[in-house]
Amino acid sequence: MLGKTIVDLLNSQVNKEFFSSYLYLDMSNFFMLKGLNGFGHWFAVQSKEEYDHALLFVKYLQNNGEEIHLEPIAAPNENYIDFRKVLEVTLEHEIQVSQSINEIYAEASSLKDFKTMQFLDWFVKEQGEEEQNADNLCRRFDLFGTDARGLYLLDNELLARVYAAPTLVL
């Protein structure tokens, strides 16, 4: 059985992960409407990943006999003006998600909840990758995205992203 504080934090994280999925779906739509199908595809894959992350938190709570409290998912409230801004919002968002997971980890550590800490280890690593991917996308856009041919090539490269479901064993 998990402590109430941990259960509350994990339930909150479920909502944050579903919001992330919603946010990236919104970004995907923005890029698709602008004719950048590769960027749209990249964000659609990102949306699927975040949805699966939410389900991993749900499954962990279920496996520990805890109730799931699904909260309303807020609508993304960004007005995307340019492509670079979307990428900046992505990086900022991933940093916020990392901070949230780190807070849960810190609480689990203070409670000596080693099972939850072990569960969160995968997410800590995953968030490092998520931040790096978002940062790399910003950097690559800065290098190539302001030139039409460079943007075209980067967009085509992003079309090749393949969705891989998480391999975390619960």
C-alpha positions as CSV (number, residue, x, y, z in Angstrom):
1,M,0.0,0.0,0.0
2,L,1.2,3.4,-0.9
3,G,1.1,6.5,1.3
4,K,-1.6,9.1,0.7
5,T,0.8,11.8,-0.3
6,I,2.4,9.5,-2.9
7,V,-1.0,8.4,-4.3
8,D,-2.1,12.1,-4.6
9,L,1.2,13.0,-6.4
10,L,0.9,10.0,-8.7
11,N,-2.7,10.8,-9.5
12,S,-1.7,14.4,-10.2
13,Q,1.0,13.1,-12.6
14,V,-1.6,11.1,-14.5
15,N,-3.4,14.3,-15.3
16,K,-0.1,16.0,-16.2
17,E,0.8,13.2,-18.6
18,F,-2.6,13.3,-20.2
19,F,-2.3,17.1,-20.6
20,S,1.1,16.6,-22.2
21,S,-0.5,14.3,-24.7
22,Y,-3.2,16.9,-25.4
23,L,-0.6,19.7,-25.7
24,Y,1.4,17.8,-28.2
25,L,-1.7,16.8,-30.2
26,D,-2.4,20.5,-30.4
27,M,1.1,21.2,-31.6
28,S,0.8,18.5,-34.1
29,N,-2.3,20.0,-35.5
30,F,-0.6,23.4,-35.7
31,F,2.2,22.1,-37.8
32,M,-0.1,20.0,-40.0
33,L,-2.1,23.1,-40.8
34,K,1.1,24.9,-41.7
35,G,2.0,22.1,-44.1
36,L,4.9,20.8,-42.0
37,N,3.8,17.2,-41.9
38,G,7.1,16.0,-40.5
39,F,6.9,18.3,-37.5
40,G,3.2,17.3,-37.2
41,H,4.1,13.7,-37.2
42,W,6.9,14.2,-34.6
43,F,4.4,15.8,-32.3
44,A,1.8,13.2,-32.9
45,V,4.3,10.5,-31.9
46,Q,5.1,12.6,-28.8
47,S,1.4,12.8,-28.0
48,K,1.2,9.0,-28.1
49,E,4.2,8.6,-25.8
50,E,2.8,10.9,-23.2
51,Y,-0.6,9.1,-23.3
52,D,1.3,5.9,-22.7
53,H,3.2,7.5,-19.8
54,A,-0.1,8.4,-18.2
55,L,-1.3,4.8,-18.5
56,L,1.9,3.6,-16.9
57,F,1.1,5.7,-13.8
58,V,-2.4,4.5,-13.9
59,K,-1.3,0.9,-14.0
60,Y,1.2,1.4,-11.2
61,L,-1.6,2.8,-9.0
62,Q,-3.9,-0.1,-10.0
63,N,-1.2,-2.7,-9.3
64,N,-0.9,-1.2,-5.8
65,G,-4.6,-1.3,-5.1
66,E,-5.0,2.5,-5.3
67,E,-7.9,4.4,-6.6
68,I,-7.4,6.5,-9.8
69,H,-8.7,10.0,-9.7
70,L,-9.1,11.3,-13.2
71,E,-9.3,15.1,-13.3
72,P,-10.4,17.3,-16.2
73,I,-7.7,18.0,-18.7
74,A,-7.1,21.6,-19.4
75,A,-7.1,22.8,-22.9
76,P,-3.7,24.0,-24.2
77,N,-3.8,27.8,-24.1
78,E,-0.9,28.6,-26.4
79,N,-1.3,30.8,-29.4
80,Y,1.5,29.7,-31.7
81,I,2.9,32.5,-33.7
82,D,5.9,30.9,-35.2
83,F,7.5,27.5,-35.4
84,R,10.4,28.3,-33.0
85,K,7.9,29.4,-30.2
86,V,6.3,25.9,-30.4
87,L,9.7,24.3,-29.9
88,E,10.5,26.6,-27.0
89,V,7.2,25.7,-25.3
90,T,8.0,22.1,-25.8
91,L,11.3,22.3,-24.0
92,E,9.9,24.4,-21.2
93,H,7.1,21.9,-20.8
94,E,9.4,18.9,-20.6
95,I,11.5,20.7,-18.0
96,Q,8.3,21.2,-15.9
97,V,7.4,17.5,-16.3
98,S,10.8,16.5,-15.1
99,Q,10.5,18.8,-12.1
100,S,7.1,17.2,-11.3
101,I,8.6,13.7,-11.4
102,N,11.6,14.7,-9.4
103,E,9.2,16.1,-6.7
104,I,7.4,12.7,-6.5
105,Y,10.8,11.0,-6.4
106,A,12.0,13.2,-3.6
107,E,8.8,12.6,-1.6
108,A,9.1,8.8,-2.1
109,S,12.7,9.0,-1.0
110,S,11.8,10.9,2.2
111,L,9.2,8.2,3.0
112,K,11.6,5.4,2.1
113,D,9.1,4.2,-0.5
114,F,11.7,2.2,-2.5
115,K,9.1,0.6,-4.7
116,T,7.9,3.9,-6.0
117,M,11.4,5.2,-6.4
118,Q,12.3,2.1,-8.5
119,F,9.1,2.7,-10.6
120,L,10.1,6.4,-11.1
121,D,13.7,5.5,-12.1
122,W,12.5,4.8,-15.6
123,F,10.7,8.2,-15.8
124,V,13.7,10.1,-14.5
125,K,15.8,8.6,-17.3
126,E,13.0,9.1,-19.9
127,Q,12.6,12.8,-18.9
128,G,16.3,13.3,-19.5
129,E,15.8,12.0,-23.0
130,E,12.7,14.1,-23.5
131,E,14.5,17.3,-22.5
132,Q,17.4,16.4,-24.7
133,N,15.2,15.7,-27.7
134,A,13.3,18.9,-27.3
135,D,16.6,20.9,-26.9
136,N,18.0,19.2,-30.0
137,L,15.0,20.0,-32.0
138,C,15.3,23.7,-30.9
139,R,19.0,23.7,-31.9
140,R,18.4,22.0,-35.2
141,F,15.7,24.4,-36.0
142,D,18.0,27.3,-35.2
143,L,20.6,25.8,-37.6
144,F,18.4,24.8,-40.5
145,G,14.8,26.0,-39.9
146,T,15.2,29.6,-41.1
147,D,16.3,28.5,-44.6
148,A,13.4,27.1,-46.6
149,R,15.4,24.2,-48.0
150,G,16.8,23.4,-44.5
151,L,13.3,23.5,-43.0
152,Y,12.1,21.2,-45.8
153,L,14.9,18.7,-45.1
154,L,14.4,18.8,-41.3
155,D,10.6,18.4,-41.8
156,N,11.2,15.3,-44.0
157,E,13.7,13.9,-41.4
158,L,11.1,14.2,-38.7
159,L,8.6,12.2,-40.8
160,A,10.8,9.2,-40.2
161,R,10.3,9.1,-36.4
162,V,8.8,5.8,-35.4
163,Y,6.6,5.3,-32.3
164,A,8.0,2.9,-29.8
165,A,5.8,2.0,-26.9
166,P,7.4,2.2,-23.4
167,T,9.1,-0.9,-22.2
168,L,8.8,-0.4,-18.5
169,V,7.8,-3.6,-16.7
170,L,5.4,-3.0,-13.9
